[in-house]
Amino acid sequence: MKKLIKWLVGLVAFLALLLVLAVILLPLVFDPNEHKVEIQRAASEQVGRDVSLNGPIEWSVFPWIAINLSDVDIANEKGFKGDFLAQVEQVSVRVKLLPLFSKQIKIGQVELVHPEINLQVAQSGRSNWQSIVNTLSGTTDEVSPDSGSSSDLEIKGISITQGTLNYTDAPADLQLEMTDLSFQSEAIKAGIPTDMNLTANLNLPIQNLTGQLSATWKVQNLTSGLGPVFDFSTLDLDGEMDAVLLKLTTGGEMVVDLAADSMKINLLTAQYGPMKVSTPVRGTQLSSNMSLSGAAVIDAFTLTELFEAMGSPVENQANNELSGSGSWSLVGDRLQLNQLKMTLDESSISGDVDVKQLSQMKGQFNLNINQMNMDDYLPNETTSSVAVTNKQETATMDLGQLSGQIKMGHLQLMGLQLSDITLNIKTQGKNITVEPLQAGFYQGLIKTELKLQPDNDSGKLQVMHQMKDFQAGDMLTDLMGTDYLTGLGQLIADIKIDEPFSERPFKTANGTLSYQLSDGDIVGIDVFQIMQKSLSLLNKSDVINNNEELKTAFGLMDIQATVSNGVLKTQTLKITSPYFNLDGDVEIDLDQQTIRGTIKPMLTNIPEGVLDKNFEKLLNIRIPVSLRGNLLEPDVSIDIEKLILESQKAKIDEKKEELKEDLFDALLGTKKNKKESNDPITTDGEPPVELTEKQKRRAEKDQAKRDLLESLLGGSKDKKDPEEKDADTDDGNQ
């Protein structure tokens, strides 16, 4: 027995000596660099992708099996941008030798220095790393049960320094870059949570977002067959987007449970400039059709501060304080906002938004606003140029494919008051259509259809506008501070504006306009005072004192006009009343707000108590009145020369006929010859004597000469009877 024990001890000692000799001699006699091709082939088969070991291979055996690799490349999937999925400057892995004999895998520190990883998702949804995952999964399934379990795996730690991660997701239009990435983990051992942390510089170029990302967490079940559970203690982003401060922080419990395919964040807070939004987050089906939801709260802040931080300062008369709340859910590509409740100064906004395809901004919305005073939000004159720039930038925004309705109880815009407003809005890319806007409007109704197409070469903004049965006086008082026109109004306008976002949009306006007013007044122009002044000019007498209130009552006003390059030109301008009528031809520069033209009132009846019988000489005579200058306060003047011509027109026409007859007589012969040529021969008490053939030929010859002179001088062969002439004049004036 003693000999046997002695023999066994000797055998063990011999085997131990052989093992020590092998550990010492193996690195001396075996150089892995001589077998680099075979090692690369084996690694490529393991991951299913070409692996290149460009640097030298260094290794040792005792007490660790250690391998150091330099300049390692893993090829990219075909069809993706770039040659490599990953490039690593240096990889170091160590495994304890002796525990391997008891099927225990004890790995020391795993170190990756300066790795660069490029992950891509194609438009089809295919990724450049999925084939590696599939290959490794297949290899894992083929591992023998005797090779040890994950519960026997122990890793001292993982270290990544100076790393770079590039991620591109074409369907989501997302590009993400992480540089100077550093990752550290404590020991990874079955049944024990592992502490991990990560820091990196984050860049999303499309969103113009940069910042510093940091996170610390514990992970459980990392080496078991169960899915890992990540319990974050911190997850922070400190950066900026569009040069505006951006911060993301988490508070309370934050757990990502891959075993249950769910996540829970008690509080996620996002701060963008002065705006702060807080929400809990609940997530399910993370690995398939991810569903996230929460209830957000927007703390009160001022839009003025936000716009200033964005480099677009706005100065207006409003407080610009905004706050709100609402529930939200994001399932796949669908975003829903429900039970929205927003407050903007004195306005309350509520409603729902359902964006069914978030990637294309395609969805519906319904909003209700109790009241809004838009005049308070119009920019001050000092910021008008900035506002124009902002409008131009807004015009280039892609607004997706949205449709919905906005209802508003009351709206004040440019002094105008609208009530019970309904807007049906559609967007198509950069184009906006409002069809129609309906609202109560000064005891009447307004209906507007609007189309905005900023990519058009012309007619970028088209407005089809109708106003029915509105009180023009009240409207103009609110709009311009004066009721220079009153009455019951009807308006139809079809206007196109080529450059609606320029500093002078009306300069590029074109279209047509139809405007009628009934039973109203023209304030600022007194037609009867014009009559009085006209009479005084004709009589060369003193002008009667002006009325304290300049006003002209009328029965109907009719204006038909065209608009060309910002200038409105009347095709029809008529005003009728029981005592006068008026027509005219004017041009209004909508850009400069000036007027130029002539109106011609004509007295048709003399109102008792207003004018006396001296005005009979003005009956049925059009008085030419010139309008010039500011649209609201034009210079009004009577053209005296044209007035005299109009008043003496009948006498002048009669005198012209007499002069023309005298001229004809002088050219054709004496009155005696004329009488002999044209009058039949008569004797007292006897019938006319028939003309001789010679006299007839002479009369016909004289008449031919007269007709020739009439045509040369522009005269009329057939003179009208005075009564017939007066009747024609009256018809024309009416």
Buried (B, 14 or more C-beta within 10 A) or exposed (E): EEEEEEEEEEEEEEEEEEEEEEBEEEBEEEEBEEEBEEBBEEBBEEBBBBBBBEBEBBBBBBEBBBBBBBBBBBBBBEEBEEEBBBBBBBBBBBBBBEBEEEEBBBBBBBBBBBBBBBBBBBEEEBBBBEBBEEBEEEEEEEEEEEEBBEEBBBBBBBBBBBBBBBBBBBEEEEBBBBBEBBBBBBBBBBEEBBBBBBBBBBBBEEBEBBBEBBBBBBBBBBBBEEBBBBBBEEBBBBBBBEEBBBBBBBEEEBBBBBEBBBBBBEBBBBBBBBBBBBBBBBBBEBEEEBBBBBBBBBBEBBBBBBBBBBEBBBBBEBEBBBEBBBBBBBBBBBBBBEEBEBBBBEBBBBBBBBBBBBEEBBBBBBBBBEEBBBBBBBBEEEBEEBBBEBEBEEBEEEBBBBBBBBBBBBBBBEEBBBEBBEBBBBBBBBBBBBBBBBBBBBEBBBBBBBBBBBEBEEBBBBBBBBBBEBBBBBBBBBBEEEBBBBBBBBBBBBBBBBBBBBEEBBBBBBBBBBBBBBEBBBBBBBBBBBBBBBBEBBEEEEEEEEEEEBBBBBBBBBBBBEBEEBBBEBEEBBBBBEBBBBBBEBBBBBBBEBBBBBBBBBBBEBBEEEBEEEBEEBEBBBBBBBBEEEBEEBEBEBBEEBBEEBBEEBEEEEEEEEEBBEEBBEEBBEEEEBEBBBEEEEEEEEEEEEBEEEBEEBBEEBBEBBEEBBEEEEBEEEEEEEEEBEEEBEEEBE
